[in-house]
């Protein structure tokens, strides 16, 4: 442990609150992204998202100190790797929803808190007690039960979801690592600029004109991106990564709520099955095999999100 590490004071309570807010913000972002990518390329949406994020990050940092100072990282290579991991995570998540509904995909990628705990030990040298491991493990098992006892059919989208979870876990751990020596402003600036360069380099080849409604939704995605990543950086600067990770499991019920009520009308199978059993009680029938049924809002249900 470095001297800087020992001098830094953790604020676990604040970090947990910020983590819960971050989960909520990212849930809204995923739901809105899913709507957009059913008509537009996820690479275009990701590119436009980073336009807004980069503009916001640079403006915010410039108000506090010269931009040149924000780029003065003590670990620039780690910052570039971190930004690359984030954009790759977003691309894999976007591709996954071409075959996996939002709620079930969240149940797949929810493995990332467990991965963060493991990577925090390997990369950061954090000491994780048995109770913290138990909290992460119980949350993971609960997510799998909620997802579906029968399991999700193995498609390429499932593997994209697992890749997304792994990359995001590494991104979180590296965010904690660089926060030991760099400010939150520096971390946000590098994430924004690296993502801007990579996303634009690919996204320009998938450009399509947008209507006013879609542009407004894109602006909402930009706002949630800025808020979510800013909150996460601050949370990870206040407490160990392995401490806040169990609270990321709240992303699954939030994704289910958004899928059912706000956007797609999709129910994860055990929930729908229980409802069917209750509705058919007394009639001797129960459909335990019902799959999530999308309710289109003028679009098809399958498309990538988190873009």
Secondary structure, 3 states (H helix, E strand, C coil): CCHHHHHCCCCHHHHHHHHHHHHHHHHHHHHHHHHHCCCCCHHHHHHHHHHHHHHHHHHHHHHHCCHHHHCCCCCHHHHHHHHHHHHHHHHHHHHHCCCCCHHHHHHHHCCHHHHHHHHHHHHHCCCCCHHHHHHHHHHHHHHHHHHCCCCCCCCHHHHHHHHHHHHHHHHHHHHHHHCCCCCHHHHHHHHHHHHHHHHHHHHHHHCCCCCHHHHHHHHHHHHHHHHHHHHHHHHHCCCCHHHHHHHHHHHHHHHHHHHHHHCCCCCCHHHHHHHHHHHCCCCCCCCCCCCCCCCCCCCCCCCCCCC
